[in-house]
Amino acid sequence: MKELSYLIFQAVLGTTFLSCVLYLVFFVSQNGKVRRVARMILILSGVLQTLYITTRLLLAGYTPITSAHEAVVFFAWATTVAYVSFRWRYTVKNFGTFVSWLIMLLLVAAALASREILPLKPVLQSWWLPVHASVSLFAYAFFSLAFCGALMYLLQERELKRKTFGYWYARLPSLDALDQLNSHCVAAGFVFMTVGIVTGSLWTKQAWGTYWQWHPKEIWSMVTWILYLVMIHQRFTAGWRGKRAAVMAIAGFATLLFTLLGVMYPLGGV
């Protein structure tokens, strides 16, 4: 089973990289057939990610989401699922190019972390584990989509300011479409993150008899939540849209990554 799990992860890396390359080819050529193939391969990558998570589940005997490697793989998987579900309802030109490379970078980060399966700590032996962790990482997935949209917004805005209307302008969506993408993804991510914080507090109460312990991961999760709350509040009360919202989405994503990889699951160990 370990060998099969390893082979599946290598297949995940290979298919995701192929999808990234094809998305880049499409970005340059704007050939619709290439985009369709790239999308199908990314979906195949999502299926393989699901199989890999399943093999880790069978090997560990618990939800494989307790180490840096497992958390980042789940993050990449959730981002893939979030993108496919978003793409099913909305069409945003060349969005897949940016999202596929973010997924690839997450998988590379997972590959650099230890893949060792360790015994589950007693405090983690709870049904709250899959509920809290999966909901939280789906929040991160939607915030990652907002991050990609924010990068695209800043690139397009620069083109418009320079009045060049060249390479990037022809290949990126309108500023209004990107701003709406940012709004929808941040709103969805915020709902998931709120549920994640609530379930985390209930889990802490069950395990330690208190809803809050002032642990660094709790503090930074709350900092991230407040940052996105301010973003949403200012959007609807002070009109924080466009470039300001894009910059906030990037700042929020940076804080989110620090919370996940710097506090919760340091890549040097669990």
N, C-alpha and C positions, 0 to 999 in steps of 0.2 A: 504493500500500500504506500509506503514511503517513496519508493521509486516511481510509482504511478503519479503520486502527488507532485514530485519534482518535475516529471515530464510534462504534466499539465501546466505547471507554472511557466516552464520554458515556452510552451505553446502559447500561453497568454502573452508573454513578452513579445514573441515573434509575430503573432497576429495583430497585436496593438501597434507595433512598429510599422508593419506593412500598411495598416490603415492610415497611420500618420503620414507615411510617404505618399500614398495615393491621394490623401486630402491635400497635401502640398502640390502635387501634380495638378489636381483640379483647381487649386487656388491660382496657379499660374496659367493653366490652359482654359479654364472655365468649360471643360468638357463634361456635360451632364452624365454621360455613361461612367466616367471615372468616379464621379461623386457617388453614384449609386453603388458601385463596387466597394468603394471605401466605407460607405455606411453599412453595407452588409457584413463586411469583415469586422467592423467595430462591434456590430451586434454579435457576431461569432465570438469575438473576444469576451463580450459580456457573458455569453453562455459558458465559455471555458473558465471564466472567473468564478461563475456559480459552481461549476464542477470542482474547481480547486478548493473553494470554501467548504464544499461538501466533504471532500476527502480529508481536509483538516478536522472537520467535525467528527468524522468517523475515527480518525486517529487519536484525537484528544478525548473524545467522549463528552465534550461540552462545547458551547458556542465559541468558535475560534475568533475571539475578538479581544484577547487579554494581553497581547504583546504588540510591540511596535510594528512588526511585520504583518501580523494579522489585522491590526487596526487600519493600516495604510492600504492593504489589499481590499478590505471592506470599504474603505473610503473611495478607492478607485472604482470598485464595483457599483457602489451607490451613485457615484457621479455618472457612470455609464448608463445606469438605469434611469437616472433623473434626466439625462440628455435625451435618451430615446423617447421617454414619455413626453418631454417638452417638444421634441421634434415631431411627435405624432400630432400635436395640436397646433403648433406654430411653425412657420417657416422663417428663419433668419439667415440671410445670405452668408455663406462661409463660416457659420458658427461652429460647424463640426471640425474645421481645421484647427481652431484654437482649443476646443474642448478635448480633441483626441490627443493633442500634445501634452495637455495638462494631465490627462489620465496616464500617458506614457511616463511622465516624470514621477508621478505618484508610484507607479509600479517599479520604476528604477529605485526609488527610495526604499520601497519594500524589499527589493532584492538585496539591498545593502545591509538590511537589518538581519539579526539572527532569526533563523527559521526553527530553532529548537522549540519543541513542545514541552512545556513544564507542567508539573502538577498544579491543579487549580487551588489557589489559596482558599482557606475556609470562608473568609469574608466574601469571596466572590461566588461561593456556591449557593446561588439564589436565582430564582426565575426572573428577578429584576435585571440580571446581567444582560440577557439578550434584548430585553425591552428597552432599557435605558441606553445601552451602547448603540444599538441599531438605529433608534430614533435620533440620537445625537449625531451619528455619522451621516444620516440622510439630511440632517440640517446642514452639515458641512458640505454635502454634495450640491445642494441648491445654492449655497453661498459661493461655491466654486464656479457655478455657471454664471452667477452675477459678476464674479471676478473676471471671467473671460469676456463677458459683455462690456465690462468697464474698460478693459484694455482696448477692445475694438472701438469703443466710443472715443477714447483719447486719441487714437490714431486717426479716426475719421475727422475729429474736430480740428486736429493739426492741419490736415489737408485743406479743410475749408478755410481756416484762418490764413493759410498761405496762398489760397486761391489758385492752387496748382491743378486740382481736379485731375490728378494723374493716376498712377498705379493703384494706390490704396483706395482712392475715392471710388473707382469703378468696381472694386471688389468687396467693399464693406457696405453694410446696410445704412439706412438713414439714421441720423442722430435720434430722431423721435422713436424709431423702432428699437434702437439699442437702449434708450432710456426706459421704454416700457418693459423691455426684457429685464433690465436691472430691477425695476420695481416689482415685477411678478416673482422673480427668483428670490429676492431678499424677503418678500412677504412670506413665501412658502417656507424658506429656510428658518425664518423667525418663529413661525408656528411650531415647526419640528423642534427647534432648539428650546422653546419654552416648555414643551412636553418633556424634553430630555432633562431639563433642570428640575422639573417637578418630580419626575420618576427617580432622579438621582437623590433628591432630598428624602423621598419616601424610603428608598433603599438604605440611605444612611441612618434613618430613624430605626429601621428594622435591625440593622447590623450593630449600631453603636448607641442607640437610645436617644439620639439627638438629630435634628434636621440639618444641622450645619456644624462643621468642624474647623472651619478656617484653614483647610488644607489648600496649598497652592493651586491645585487643579480646580478646586471649587471657586477660589478667588478669581482665577483667570477665566474660567467659564462665565462667571458673572460679569467680569469686565467686558468680555466679548459680547455677551447678551445686551449689556447696557449700550455698547457702541452701536449695535444694530438697532436698538430701540430708539436711540437719539436720531439715527439716520431716518427711520420711518416717521418719527414724530416731526422732525424738521421738514421732511418732504411734504407732509400734509398740512403743516401749520405755517412754515416759513418759505415754502416753495423751493426747497433744496432739490433741484433737478439738474439734469445735464451734467456738466463737468464736475460740479461739487459732489453730486451723488456718486459719480464714477470714482472719484478720488476716495470717497468714504468707503465704497465697496472694496477697493483695493486695500485700504488700511484695515478694514474689518477682516479681510481674508488673511492678511499678514498676521494679525493678532490671533486669528483662529489656528493658523499653522503653528505658531509658537505655543499655543495652549495644548495642541495635540501632540506635537513632536518634541517640544522643549520641556513640557511639564508633565503631561499624562503618560506619554510613551517615548521617553528619550531613545533615540536610535542606537545609543550605545548599550541599551539593555532594557529590561522590563521595569 
